[in-house]
Amino acid sequence: MSGPLTPVLETARLILRETRAEDFDACAALWGDERVVRFIGGRVSTPSESWGRMLRFPGLWALLGYGYWTLEERETGAFAGQVGLADFRRDLSVDIAGIPEAGWVLSPAVHGRGYATEAMRAVLGWADATLPAPRTCCLVDPGNAASLNVARKLGYGQAQPATLGDHDTLVLWRARNG
């Protein structure tokens, strides 16, 4: 059953759907993995923090009309990660207020398969057709070559150095297509 706020998006290999309570164990494992958070703040999340993150996703959809999806492999039904758009009202040195921020976090079990690019192409296609925002942004750690590659494939460029808390990051920009 699909949630009333989160549209289901499908690609050749993935289903992007609402986050469900039964995703908790996989979500906690994802955010509790040092390989996953290495370039996302560098600190693993507790199960409680992972639950809080999951609870935030429906709120994004309800308040903003966009948010995060859970990725599921079409063939196996396995949890593959989380992707989407948000306005987290970050304490960032560059002003991104009101600009949808793209993000992708994938399970290490599926790294290197092109899922991030595939899923985010679906997300951005949906956003370009649905949202009035003239552009989106994404934040990428300067040392995260894999995510910088994904961002470039998605059309993000004009990298702007920024700080988020005590971490250096890059803000990349993408103009709406269409």
N, C-alpha and C positions, 0 to 999 in steps of 0.2 A: 504494500500500500504506500502510495506516495503522500508525503506531507502536503498540506494545502498551499504552503508558501514557497516551497522549493521545487522548481521545475526539474523533471528528469531529463538529462541530456545523455545521448548515446553516441559512441564512436565505434569504429570497427572492432576495438578490443576492450572497451571500457563502458561501464554504466556509471554516470555521475548522479547521485541521489541524495536525499536528505540524510542527515545523521540521525541514527536511531540509538536508543538506550542499549541495545544489544551490541553496538559497536564499541562499548566501553573497554573491554579487554584489549582489543586490537589498538584502540586509540591510546590507551595507557602504555602499551608496549611500544608504540611508535614514538611517543613523546618521552618515554623513559630510556630511549636508546641513544647512547653517546654519539654514535655515527650520524644520527638524524639531527641532533641539536648542535653539532660541532660549529656550524656556521649560523645558528639561530640562537644567539645569546650564550651558547656554550654550556648551558646548565640543563640537566635532565629535569623533567617535570615529575612531581609526585603524582600518584594516582588521583589524589584530590584536585590537583591543578589540572590534570587532564580532563576530569569530569567537569570542572568549571569551564574549560575551553569548549567542551561539547555543548554545554548549556548556552554558551554565548552564540553559537551558530544560528539557532532559531530566532534569537533576538535581532541579529543582523538582518535577516529576511523580513521580520515584522516591522522593524524601524526604518530600514533603508530600501527595501525592495530588491536587495541583492545580498549575497553572503557566500558561505562555503558549502561545498558538496563533499560527500564521502565517495571515494573511488572504489569501485568494485570491478574485478576482472570479469568480463562477460562470460568467458568460457568456464571458469571455475567458481565464480561467486565470491572469491577471496577478497578480503580487504586489501587495498593497495595504497591508500593514503588519503590525503585531504587537499583540496584545491579550491580556489575561489577568489572573491573580491570582498574587501572590507573597508571600513573606515574605523580604525582602531583609536583615533585621536591620540596618536603617538606624540611623545616628547622628543621630537625630531628637530634638528637644526635647520631643516628645509621645510617650508610650509607646504603641506600636502592636504590641508583641510578641504573636505568636500570632494576630494578626488579619489575614486575607487582605487584601492591598492590591491594589486594582484599578488597571490601567493600560492605556493605549491610545496607540499611536504609529502614525500613518498617513502614507503617502507623499503628498507635496504634490500629486501628480497626481490624487489622489482627494479632496482636501480639499473640504469644502462639499457633499458628496453624502449626508451622513447615515450614512456607513459606521460611524463610531465608535459612535454610538448603537445602530445595528442590531446590530453585532457584540457590544457589551457587554451588550445585553439578552439575547442568547443565552448569553453567559458567565454572567451573574448568574442567569438562569433555571436553568442547569445547576447553579450553585453552591447556589442555594436548595434544589434537589431532592436534592443529593448531599452537600454538606458539612455538618458539625454546627455550624459557626460561627454564632453568633447575629447577627453583623453583619460588614460589611466596611468598609473605608475607602479613600479615594483621596487622593493628594497632588496639588495643583494650584497652579501659580505664580499669585499674585494678579493678575498682568497678563495671564493667558491667558484672555481672555473666551470663546473658542471652547470650550476644555475645561471651563470653569466651566459653560457652557451644557449641554454633554453631561452633566456630573455631575448637574446639577439634573434633566435629563430622565430620568436613571437612578434618581432618588430619593435622591441624596446631598444632605445638608444639614448643619446645625449646624457651620458652618465654624469651625475652631479655628486661630488663628495659630500657626505653629511655625517653627523654623529647622532646616534640613538643611545641615550644614556651615556655609558663610557665606551661604547663600541663604534668603530668606524664602519661606515656602510656606504653604499652607492644608491642613489635614487635614479632610476632609469624611467624614461617617459615613452609613451606610445600614443599616437593620435588615433582617434576613432576611425575605423574603416567604414565607408558607406555613407 
